Amino acid sequence: MVKANLTVISNFIFLGFTHYPKVKVIIFVLCLLMYLITLLGNIILISITVLDSYLHKPMYFFLSNLSFLDIWYTSSALTPMLANFVSGKNTISFSGCAVQMYLSLAMGSTECVLLSMMAYDRYVAICNPLRYAIIMNKSVCVQIAAGSWVTGCLTALVETMSVLHQSLCGNSIINHFTCEILAVLKLVCVDTSRVQLIMLVISVLLLPMPMLLICISYAFILSNILRISSVDGKRKAFSTCAAHLTVVVLFYGTALSMYLKPSAIDSQEIDKFIALVYAGLTPMLNPIIYSLRNKEVKTAVKKLLIRNSLCAFLIPSSK
């Protein structure tokens, strides 16, 4: 048996997008814009959901959870890359890499479960409106949200521990812009079949199964929409469903292509751009698609702006 040359690694080096020097600045600007829009959109959504009592409904409760985790998800993936680009340092400590990997996996896994629960919520609201308040009561909503977070955090912990407990061969160069689990796994010099099996089982549970639940929920929703007599009502409902499904396909589609592809396929360069889609683009689109196009949210934003404008006008006047 040949012993691997094992060394203790204290720091990792990111290759990032060094293979694309001509477009590196463009990628940085696009990532910065995605991050800022994600922060702004999700912070606005959380704020108006908390401040406007009319939005204290199950749908907006789940959307607030989605916004909160999207802020953390994007921050864990994009912030280190943006900071490294500005500072010129492409290194991260072993512990920093472990934290980054765990946060990205935890937020991404939680989102996989939460999106399917949100689709179920919409199914109950549209297909069973008379019993909606009973089925989706406050206790059930809290349990669903808590279950999504616990599932995501526990599965992420299992995956992170299983990879970082493997022996590394001294190669500390990660061909990625973040501590993405598949990129770090390529640094392992021992048999990884057990780790890959664990990741496969978790990926199947968190990707195709929730996506199947979403598809079933929207199939029932669409069949219910077809019964609407109003042409304008049908058009609006189809437009909303199409927008929701577009985000779902983007998120699950890119994640599926990453985590359930054959192990023989080596596409690390493509994986970097795929990671930008599910870690940067979809968190940016979520508040726009799910909320800011929503009439109730628009009304709440207007009310909040009017209230703030009145306060700003009356306070100086009183002085």
N, C-alpha and C positions, 0 to 999 in steps of 0.2 A: 504494500500500500504506500503510495507516495504522499508525503506530508506537504500540505500547502504552506507557503511562506507567509505566515500571518504577522501582521503588525497592528499596533494600536493607532487608530486614526483619531486625531483630535479636531481636525478641521477638514471641511470639504471645499472644493473649488467648483463653481458653476461655469460651464461653457456658455450657457445662455444662447444668444443669437450671434456669437462671434463669427460663425460661418457666413453671416450675411451682413458684412460691414457697411454696404451701401444703403441698406434699409434699416439699420439698427436704430437710427434716430427716429425714423418714421414709426417703427414699432413702439419705441419709448413714448412718443407723443400720443399715439393711439391708446396705449395702455393707461397713460396718465388721464386722458379724457374719459375712458371707460370707468376708471376708478372714481374720479370726481363725480361723474354723473350718477354712478351707483350709490355713492355716499349721499349725495343730495336727494335723489329720488327716494331712497329708502328711509332716510331721516325724516323727510317731509311726511311720508306715509305713516310712519310710527307716531309722529307728533300729532297729526290730525286724528288718528285713530284713538289716541289717548285723550285728546282735548275735546273732541266732539262726541257727546253721549249718544247721538243718533247712529254712530258707527260702532257702537258696542254690540256687535252681532257676531255670530260664529265665523262668517266669511272673513270679516276684517280682523278677527282675533287670529285666524290662521295666517292671513296676509302679513300681520305684524310680526308673527314668528318667522315667516319666510324672509321678511325684510331684515330682521335682526341677524339671522344666520347668514344672509347674503353679504351683509357688511363684514362679518367676520371671515366668511369664505373668501371674498375678494381680497380683503386685507392680508390674510395669511398667504395668499398666492402671489399677489401683485406688488404689495408694499416692499418686501425685501428686494425684488427685482428692480423696482424703481429706485430704491435707496442705493443699491449696488451700482446702478448706472450713473447716478449723480456722484457718488464717492469714488468710483473707479475701482472699488474692491469687490471681487466676485467670490468672496469666501464666507463661510458660515461654520460655526462651531458644531461639534457632534450633538450637543444638547439642544442647540438652536435648530438644527436640522430635524431632530426628533420631535420637537414642539411643533415646528412648521408642518411636518408630515402628518402628525396627529390631528392638528386643527383642520387642515385641508380635507383629510379623510372624514373627520367627524362631521364637518359642516356639509360636505358633499353627500355623505350617506344619510344624514338627517333630512336633507332636501329631497332625496329620492323617495323617502317614506312620506314626508309631509306633502309633497305634490300629489301623491296618490290619495291621501286623506282629504285634500282639498277638492279633488275631483269627486270623491264620494259625497262630500258636503254639498257640492253643486247638484249632484244627482238627486239627493234627498230633497233639496230645495225646489227643484224644477219638477221632478216626477212624483213627489209625495208632499206637496206644500202644506196640506192640512195637518200633517203629523210632524212637520219639520221642527217646530219649537219643542216638541216632546222628545223626538229622537236625538236632535242635536242640542240638548240642554247644556248648561254651563259646565256641569260635572263631566259630561261625556267629552266636551271640547277640550277641557283641561287634561283629561286622561289621554286623548288622542295626541295632543301636542307633546305631553310628557313622554308618552310611549315612543313617539318619533325621535325625540332628543335622546332618550336612553338607548334606543336601538342604534342610532347613528354613532353615539359616543362609545358604546361597548364594542361594536364591530370594528371601529377605527382603532381602538386600543388593542384588540386582538391582532389586527393586521400590522400595526406599527411595531408591537413587541415581537411578533414572529419574524419580521424582517431585520430589525436592529439587533436581535440576539444571534444573528448569523455571523460567521467569520468573514471578515473582509481581507482582501489580499494585498493591501497597501496602496491600491489605486484609489485616490481620493477625488478624482475628477468626475463630476456628475454632468452628463451630457443633457442638461436641462436648465431652465431658469429658476427652478424651485426644487425642493426635496421631494419630488414626485416618487411615489413608492416603486414604480416599475423601473425608473432610472436608477434608483439606489440599489434595487435588487440585482442589477447587472454588475455591481461591484463585488457581489458575493462570490467566493471561489469554491464553495462546497456545494453539495447537491441541494437544490432548492425545490425539489418535487413536492415535499410536504408543504412548504410555504405557498407554492403555486396552487396546490389543492385547496388550502384554506381560503386563499384569495378568490379562487373559482367559485367555491360554495357561497361565499359572502356576496360576490358579484352577481350570481344568479338570483340570490334572495333580494338584492337591493336594486337590480336594474330591470331585467325582463318581467319579473313578477309584479312590481308596482306599475310598470308601463302597461301590462296586460289589464290590471285593475282600472287604470285611467281610460284605456280604450273601451272597455266594457261600459264604464260609467258614461262616457261621452256617446256611445252607441245608443244607450237608453235615452240620453238627453236629446240627441238628434231626432230619434223616433218620436219623442214627445213634441219637439219643435215643429215637425211636419204636420201636426194636428192643429197648429195655430192657423186661424182663418185669415188674419191680417197679413198681407204681403210685406208691409213695412216691418211688422213685428218679426216675421220670419227672417227677413234680411238682416236685421239688427242682431238677432239671436245667432244666426249662422256666422256673422262677422265676428262676434265675440268668441264663439267656439273655435273658429278658424285661428284666431289670434292666440288663444290659449294653447291649442294643439301645436301651433308653430313653435312656441317656446319649449313645449314638452319634447317635441321631436328633436329640436336643437340640443337640449340638455341630455336626454337619454341616448339619442343617436350617437353623439360624440363620445359619451362615456362608454357606451357599448362597444364602439369601434376601438376604444383604448383597452378596456379590461377584459373583453371576451374574444379578442382576436387570437388566432393560432400563435403559439409561442415561437414557431419557426419564423414568423414574419418580423423582421427588424425594421422598424420605421420610426426611429427616435427623432429624426428631424421633423417629420410630419406630426408626431405626437406633441411637439412643443406648440404648434399652431392649433392643434385640436384642444390642448389644455387651455389656450387663451379663449376659446369659444365657451367651454363649459365653466371656466373659472372667472372669466371677465365679461364676455358678451351677454350670456343669459342672466347673470345677476343684475346687469344694467337694464335689460329688457323687462325683467319681472315686474318692477313697480309701474312701468309704463303700460305694459299689456294688461296686467291684472287689475290695476287700480286707477292710474291717472287718466285712463280712457273711460273710467266709470263715472256715470252721471252723479251718483251720490258723493263720490270723492271730490269731484269738481265743485259741487255745491259746498261741501265742507271747507275746501280750500278758499273759496270766495268769501265765505262767512268769517273764516279766520283772518283773512287779509283785511276785510272791512272792519272787524273788531280791533285789530292792531292799528289800523289807520285812525280810527276814532280815538283810541287811547293816546296815540301820538299827538293827535290834534287837541284833545281836551286837557292833557297834563300840562303842556306849556301854557295853555290859556289860563289854567287855574293859578299858575305862578304869577 
